């Protein structure tokens, strides 16, 4: 079993793990933001801005994993 076969199996699994982790993180972030908005509706704008910033960072990590997988896929 050479490194090309290992990469061919590991890359899709790694991207899937990154996507699942991102989905869990986004779900928790949005859930917490909705709960906070329900408790303090007057702070909805500040909560929305903080949630959107956090979601952007979470998505950026997923995109980095995908780009890294594409770079390594070029080695196959």
C-alpha positions in Angstrom: 0.0 0.0 0.0 1.7 3.2 -1.1 1.1 6.7 -0.1 -1.1 7.5 -3.1 -3.7 4.9 -2.0 -3.6 6.2 1.6 -4.2 9.7 0.3 -7.0 8.6 -1.9 -8.8 7.1 1.1 -7.8 9.6 3.7 -8.7 12.9 1.9 -12.4 12.3 1.5 -12.6 11.1 5.1 -10.7 14.2 6.3 -13.0 16.6 4.4 -16.1 14.7 5.8 -14.8 15.1 9.3 -14.2 18.8 8.8 -17.6 19.3 7.4 -19.3 17.4 10.2 -17.3 19.4 12.8 -18.3 22.6 11.0 -21.9 21.7 11.0 -21.9 20.9 14.7 -20.1 24.2 15.5 -22.5 26.2 13.3 -25.5 24.5 14.9 -24.3 25.3 18.4 -23.4 28.9 17.5 -26.8 29.6 15.9 -28.6 27.8 18.7 -26.8 29.9 21.4 -27.5 33.1 19.4 -31.2 32.4 19.1 -31.4 31.6 22.8 -29.6 34.8 23.7 -31.9 36.8 21.4 -34.9 35.2 23.1 -33.6 36.3 26.5 -32.6 39.8 25.4 -34.4 40.9 22.3 -33.0 44.5 22.6 -29.5 43.1 22.0 -30.4 41.2 18.9 -28.2 43.3 16.6 -25.0 42.8 18.7 -25.8 39.1 19.0 -26.3 38.8 15.3 -23.0 40.5 14.5 -21.1 38.3 16.9 -22.8 35.2 15.6 -22.1 36.1 11.9 -18.4 36.7 12.7 -18.1 33.4 14.5 -19.9 31.5 11.7 -17.5 33.1 9.2 -14.5 31.8 11.1 -16.0 28.4 11.4 -16.7 28.2 7.7 -13.2 29.5 7.0 -11.7 26.5 8.8 -13.8 24.2 6.7 -12.7 25.9 3.5 -9.0 25.6 4.6 -9.5 21.9 5.1 -11.0 21.6 1.6 -8.2 23.6 0.0 -5.6 21.5 1.9 -7.4 18.3 0.6 -7.2 19.7 -3.0 -3.5 20.4 -2.6 -2.8 17.0 -1.4 -5.1 15.5 -4.1 -2.6 16.9 -6.6 0.0 14.5 -5.2 -2.1 11.5 -6.2 
